[in-house]
Amino acid sequence: MIIDGHSHVTLPVEAHIKAMDKSGVDKTVLFSTSFHPEVAEDAQGVKEAMYFLNDLLAGKKGSMVEIREKANAELVMAIEQHPSRYIGFGGVPAGLDLETTKQFIHDNVKKHNLAGMGEFTFGTGQVHLMENVFKSTLEFNNMPIWIHAFFPLNMQDIKAIAELAKQYPRTPVILGHLGGSNWLDTLALAKEIPNLYLDTSAYYSTFVLGIVINELPQKCIFGVDRPFGDIQLSLDALRSVAKTPDVAKAVLGENMAKLLKL
């Protein structure tokens, strides 16, 4: 079974399912989104969408609680249309007090039978905002947490995430994008910490992708990051750098299936 371990709701949803069918992807771990750059008609439209996202993350577009709730509702609708193809990870605001965090997870993640939480995206120096999310996992069956680990996060931020993973050893933590330009040090952390995993989407280069998946095939999870990545190109790249069929099979589906107990 081939599983795309990280893509976002894209419009129209049927186009995503067709792309999965064409490339042979059986399931996608689907994440919510607060904006839809894929519907832009040109570079200017994408630019405007990215400005919207930056303002959103900076708190200039209203309550993150309301924004996450709306995005999760869209996610749940997509999953309900294709329940055999999609597995959901729900967005949760970071930085809320513990009880509010627990209530949000219950109402927006657990209640809808979503399998994990993420994508968490924040600025450098803000990893401490995740503390109550990690604490909450103890009451929600240690569901996985998926954290963006590319820019603007730096190596100190990634190390801070790794420390949280150590404090909560039963909670799977997936670091996005192989840690970006910090991939080599991030790889070392994933080797050291049993519950720390690496997502391959938006990899730094095919050279990096090959080094990491062959060095640590049981801890890497295939991701496309649609709409920013292409399913077929992502599959082709991973297959071309995997040294053995067993490495490819582990990364392309077996690891995520085991993690989510599919």
Sequence and secondary structure as in RCSB ss.txt:
>XXXX:A:sequence
MIIDGHSHVTLPVEAHIKAMDKSGVDKTVLFSTSFHPEVAEDAQGVKEAMYFLNDLLAGKKGSMVEIREKANAEL
VMAIEQHPSRYIGFGGVPAGLDLETTKQFIHDNVKKHNLAGMGEFTFGTGQVHLMENVFKSTLEFNNMPIWIHAF
FPLNMQDIKAIAELAKQYPRTPVILGHLGGSNWLDTLALAKEIPNLYLDTSAYYSTFVLGIVINELPQKCIFGVD
RPFGDIQLSLDALRSVAKTPDVAKAVLGENMAKLLKL
>XXXX:A:secstr
  EEEEEE  SSHHHHHHHHHHHT  EEEEE  S  GGG SSHHHHHHHHHHHHHHHTT SS HHHHHHHHHHHH
HHHHHHSTTTEEEEE   SS  HHHHHHHHHHHTGGGT  EEEEE   TT GGGGHHHHHHHTTTTT  EEE  S
TT  HHHHHHHHHHHHHSTTS EEEGGGGGGGHHHHHHHHHH TTEEEE TT S HHHHHHHHHHSGGGEE    
TTTS HHHHHHHHHHH SSHHHHHIIIIIHHHHHTT 
